[in-house]
């Protein structure tokens, strides 16, 4: 290359805001999260609907990092159970991410409305999550924020697939990771203990998800006054570190030993002994037909569930707390 072709301090080639509005109609904000605003967007040519996530650069380094990270990860992945990135625009002031639009409901909300709900239904949901997680792990990607709120049905059809969303905390596992982040009730012991960690944290979180789907309650919780954040977190994390949970009656009375076995193997405190996502897929409760068809809805007691939404926004700790992991 001739020396004259090199330009020192060449400016970045940003999109103009009009590039976005020429192609898409952006509707009203449907949700505001800690890092971004979420819109419905319509392609003016095809009339197809998408989800648009807008990150404002002026909101700080963490927001810019979250946007760039989500773009990096989503450009690497293509899987039927992961919400796909369709388009990206970067202007001088914003990042715009256009993703597939999932029109179904959150898994938790869907189950609330079911008159008949069985282990087999839960097994089907968990299998799809595990297949997506196994795929991510094959690429050495750790999601780091798997939770029920990030699992949605792709559409409203009876046999819709499940898709995983929200990848702004996902990270490439180049060696073990040390920066703690995530949602308290789903954190693995190695994250709570501020040890180096990796892909097994997603398997632990999948175990927590399975536990909640089968019982309506989280495996780890603390009954401290909700305003006493510091003691609440200390007590919660103490239980997680010890693996201190039970298959409580009456919630678990009708649940099969096979289901309990999978949960226990996914929520193994020692990450080296924990099932991998692929091993969990091969478990009899997922792939061997061991999940029961019996209606467990009345024992799940959703309306009386003690599970309280976390004091989190987008899976990142808002309140600085010396006893709690913080956002990476």
Protein Blocks (a to p, Z undefined) as FASTA:
>chain_A
ZZklpcghiacddddfklmmmmpccdddfbdcfkbccdddddfklopacddddddfknoj
klmmmmmmmmmmmmmpccfkbccdfbdcddfkbccddddddfbdcfklmmmmpmbdcfkl
mmmmmmmmmmmmmmmmmnopafklacfklpccfblcfklccddehjllgccdebjafbdc
djfklpcfklmnopacdfklmmmmmmmmmmmmmnopafbdcfbdfklmmlmmmmmmmmmm
nopacdddfklmmpcfklmmmmmmmmgfblmlpccfklmmmpmklmnopacfbdfklmno
mmlpcbdcdfbehhiafbdcfkbccdZZ
